[in-house]
Every structure is written in C-alpha cells, then in structure tokens.
Amino acid sequence: MLFDVRTYTCRPGTIKKHLALYEKLGKTPQTRHLGQPFAYLVTETGNVNQYIHIWAYEDAADRAKRRAAMMADPDWMTFMEESAKLGALEHQENRLMTPVSFFPIKR
C-alpha cells in the first residue's frame, strides 16, 4: 500500500475560502477518480493555515493511473482554474509513504 500525504499551506485568512471552493467544485471530481481519502484534516494547533489529506493507493502504478484520469477530467480542471484565481495556496508538500510491517493498515 502506498500513501500520498499532501500538506497544503494557505495564505493567512484564506483557508476557509479555499476549502469551501474545494467542497463545491473539487471534491466530486477528485473522489470520482481517487475514491475517498484515508484522511482529510485541518490543523487544530500549530500552523492553522495548513491542511493535510492522505490518499491510499495499491502501488505507484495505481496512483499514476488514477491521478492521470483525474487530471483529464474537465470538472477537476475547472476546480484547478478557480483555485488559481482564488490564489489561496502558498505552498504544497507531497510525500509518498508506506506503512511499517509492525503496524499494518487494514482497509
């Protein structure tokens, strides 16, 4: 199993607008291709301008296939365009991670 851990940092004061835009335009096309996220989280303490989402894939090929389909979806591209217009995102960090053998994740 491969986890895509994505951390996004928004400009101060814009995270709620960005997440509202995602809920309205991005959630449906993204989950259409990627399925439900393992987690979608906002920061409670620390940098309150950050949120994290984690997507689970069988392997790198599964991730590549599903993400390519999402990037070809006109609805996802509409979200990406509107997100760029909003200009809320300041930084993005992606990490591909695998679970350790002594704490297996059951799906």
Phi and psi in degrees as GROMACS dihedral restraints (atoms count N, CA, C in turn):
[ dihedral_restraints ]
;  ai    aj    ak    al  type     phi  dphi    fc
    3     4     5     6     1  -122.1    20    10
    4     5     6     7     1   130.6    20    10
    6     7     8     9     1  -110.1    20    10
    7     8     9    10     1   131.4    20    10
    9    10    11    12     1  -101.8    20    10
   10    11    12    13     1   104.8    20    10
   12    13    14    15     1   -98.6    20    10
   13    14    15    16     1   115.7    20    10
   15    16    17    18     1  -118.7    20    10
   16    17    18    19     1   120.7    20    10
   18    19    20    21     1  -111.2    20    10
   19    20    21    22     1   126.7    20    10
   21    22    23    24     1  -118.5    20    10
   22    23    24    25     1   137.8    20    10
   24    25    26    27     1  -116.4    20    10
   25    26    27    28     1   126.7    20    10
   27    28    29    30     1  -100.7    20    10
   28    29    30    31     1   156.5    20    10
   30    31    32    33     1   -62.2    20    10
   31    32    33    34     1   144.2    20    10
   33    34    35    36     1   -52.0    20    10
   34    35    36    37     1   134.9    20    10
   36    37    38    39     1    83.8    20    10
   37    38    39    40     1     4.0    20    10
   39    40    41    42     1  -116.3    20    10
   40    41    42    43     1    -6.5    20    10
   42    43    44    45     1   -61.8    20    10
   43    44    45    46     1   -40.3    20    10
   45    46    47    48     1   -64.9    20    10
   46    47    48    49     1   -40.7    20    10
   48    49    50    51     1   -64.5    20    10
   49    50    51    52     1   -41.2    20    10
   51    52    53    54     1   -65.1    20    10
   52    53    54    55     1   -45.7    20    10
   54    55    56    57     1   -66.9    20    10
   55    56    57    58     1   -34.4    20    10
   57    58    59    60     1   -65.2    20    10
   58    59    60    61     1   -40.4    20    10
   60    61    62    63     1   -63.9    20    10
   61    62    63    64     1   -43.1    20    10
   63    64    65    66     1   -60.9    20    10
   64    65    66    67     1   -45.8    20    10
   66    67    68    69     1   -60.4    20    10
   67    68    69    70     1   -39.8    20    10
   69    70    71    72     1   -74.3    20    10
   70    71    72    73     1   -45.2    20    10
   72    73    74    75     1  -116.0    20    10
   73    74    75    76     1   -24.1    20    10
   75    76    77    78     1  -100.9    20    10
   76    77    78    79     1   -32.2    20    10
   78    79    80    81     1   -59.7    20    10
   79    80    81    82     1   -48.1    20    10
   81    82    83    84     1   -62.1    20    10
   82    83    84    85     1   -52.4    20    10
   84    85    86    87     1   -67.3    20    10
   85    86    87    88     1   -32.8    20    10
   87    88    89    90     1   -67.3    20    10
   88    89    90    91     1   -47.5    20    10
   90    91    92    93     1   -71.8    20    10
   91    92    93    94     1   -22.2    20    10
   93    94    95    96     1   -59.8    20    10
   94    95    96    97     1   -36.4    20    10
   96    97    98    99     1  -101.2    20    10
   97    98    99   100     1   -36.0    20    10
   99   100   101   102     1   -98.3    20    10
  100   101   102   103     1   -11.7    20    10
  102   103   104   105     1    80.5    20    10
  103   104   105   106     1  -169.2    20    10
  105   106   107   108     1   -77.3    20    10
  106   107   108   109     1   141.1    20    10
  108   109   110   111     1   -69.0    20    10
  109   110   111   112     1   153.4    20    10
  111   112   113   114     1   -64.4    20    10
  112   113   114   115     1   -37.5    20    10
  114   115   116   117     1  -158.9    20    10
  115   116   117   118     1   149.9    20    10
  117   118   119   120     1  -140.4    20    10
  118   119   120   121     1   110.3    20    10
  120   121   122   123     1  -131.3    20    10
  121   122   123   124     1   144.4    20    10
  123   124   125   126     1  -107.7    20    10
  124   125   126   127     1   155.7    20    10
  126   127   128   129     1   -76.1    20    10
  127   128   129   130     1   129.7    20    10
  129   130   131   132     1   -92.2    20    10
  130   131   132   133     1   -42.6    20    10
  132   133   134   135     1  -133.3    20    10
  133   134   135   136     1   158.8    20    10
  135   136   137   138     1    95.4    20    10
  136   137   138   139     1  -142.3    20    10
  138   139   140   141     1   -76.8    20    10
  139   140   141   142     1   101.4    20    10
  141   142   143   144     1   -74.2    20    10
  142   143   144   145     1    -0.2    20    10
  144   145   146   147     1   -96.2    20    10
  145   146   147   148     1    12.0    20    10
  147   148   149   150     1  -114.9    20    10
  148   149   150   151     1   150.9    20    10
  150   151   152   153     1  -140.6    20    10
  151   152   153   154     1   157.7    20    10
  153   154   155   156     1  -130.8    20    10
  154   155   156   157     1   139.5    20    10
  156   157   158   159     1  -132.5    20    10
  157   158   159   160     1   148.9    20    10
  159   160   161   162     1  -127.4    20    10
  160   161   162   163     1   126.3    20    10
  162   163   164   165     1  -114.9    20    10
  163   164   165   166     1   139.2    20    10
  165   166   167   168     1  -106.1    20    10
  166   167   168   169     1   135.9    20    10
  168   169   170   171     1  -131.9    20    10
  169   170   171   172     1   158.3    20    10
  171   172   173   174     1   -66.3    20    10
  172   173   174   175     1   -42.8    20    10
  174   175   176   177     1  -166.4    20    10
  175   176   177   178     1  -176.0    20    10
  177   178   179   180     1   -63.7    20    10
  178   179   180   181     1   -35.5    20    10
  180   181   182   183     1   -66.9    20    10
  181   182   183   184     1   -40.9    20    10
  183   184   185   186     1   -61.5    20    10
  184   185   186   187     1   -44.7    20    10
  186   187   188   189     1   -59.9    20    10
  187   188   189   190     1   -48.3    20    10
  189   190   191   192     1   -61.0    20    10
  190   191   192   193     1   -43.3    20    10
  192   193   194   195     1   -63.9    20    10
  193   194   195   196     1   -48.6    20    10
  195   196   197   198     1   -68.1    20    10
  196   197   198   199     1   -40.5    20    10
  198   199   200   201     1   -68.5    20    10
  199   200   201   202     1   -35.2    20    10
  201   202   203   204     1   -63.8    20    10
  202   203   204   205     1   -41.7    20    10
  204   205   206   207     1   -63.4    20    10
  205   206   207   208     1   -41.4    20    10
  207   208   209   210     1   -63.1    20    10
  208   209   210   211     1   -43.5    20    10
  210   211   212   213     1   -68.0    20    10
  211   212   213   214     1   -18.9    20    10
  213   214   215   216     1   -90.4    20    10
  214   215   216   217     1    -4.3    20    10
  216   217   218   219     1   -82.1    20    10
  217   218   219   220     1   120.0    20    10
  219   220   221   222     1   -58.7    20    10
  220   221   222   223     1   -32.4    20    10
  222   223   224   225     1   -66.4    20    10
  223   224   225   226     1   -38.5    20    10
  225   226   227   228     1   -67.9    20    10
  226   227   228   229     1   -39.0    20    10
  228   229   230   231     1   -65.2    20    10
  229   230   231   232     1   -35.3    20    10
  231   232   233   234     1   -61.6    20    10
  232   233   234   235     1   -45.2    20    10
  234   235   236   237     1   -59.5    20    10
  235   236   237   238     1   -46.1    20    10
  237   238   239   240     1   -60.1    20    10
  238   239   240   241     1   -40.6    20    10
  240   241   242   243     1   -64.9    20    10
  241   242   243   244     1   -45.1    20    10
  243   244   245   246     1   -67.8    20    10
  244   245   246   247     1   -35.3    20    10
  246   247   248   249     1   -63.9    20    10
  247   248   249   250     1   -42.4    20    10
  249   250   251   252     1   -63.0    20    10
  250   251   252   253     1   -40.9    20    10
  252   253   254   255     1   -62.5    20    10
  253   254   255   256     1   -40.1    20    10
  255   256   257   258     1   -63.7    20    10
  256   257   258   259     1   -38.2    20    10
  258   259   260   261     1    69.3    20    10
  259   260   261   262     1    27.8    20    10
  261   262   263   264     1   -80.2    20    10
  262   263   264   265     1   -31.4    20    10
  264   265   266   267     1   -77.4    20    10
  265   266   267   268     1   130.6    20    10
  267   268   269   270     1  -107.3    20    10
  268   269   270   271     1   -35.6    20    10
  270   271   272   273     1  -155.3    20    10
  271   272   273   274     1   147.5    20    10
  273   274   275   276     1  -136.5    20    10
  274   275   276   277     1   138.7    20    10
  276   277   278   279     1  -132.3    20    10
  277   278   279   280     1   130.6    20    10
  279   280   281   282     1  -119.4    20    10
  280   281   282   283     1   138.1    20    10
  282   283   284   285     1  -133.2    20    10
  283   284   285   286     1   132.5    20    10
  285   286   287   288     1   -97.3    20    10
  286   287   288   289     1   125.5    20    10
  288   289   290   291     1  -134.2    20    10
  289   290   291   292     1   153.8    20    10
  291   292   293   294     1  -123.9    20    10
  292   293   294   295     1   148.0    20    10
  294   295   296   297     1   -72.3    20    10
  295   296   297   298     1   151.8    20    10
  297   298   299   300     1   -76.7    20    10
  298   299   300   301     1   155.3    20    10
  300   301   302   303     1   -65.7    20    10
  301   302   303   304     1   -29.7    20    10
  303   304   305   306     1   -86.9    20    10
  304   305   306   307     1    -1.8    20    10
  306   307   308   309     1  -135.1    20    10
  307   308   309   310     1    69.6    20    10
  309   310   311   312     1   -66.8    20    10
  310   311   312   313     1   148.4    20    10
  312   313   314   315     1  -102.3    20    10
  313   314   315   316     1   124.6    20    10
  315   316   317   318     1   -97.6    20    10
  316   317   318   319     1   132.7    20    10
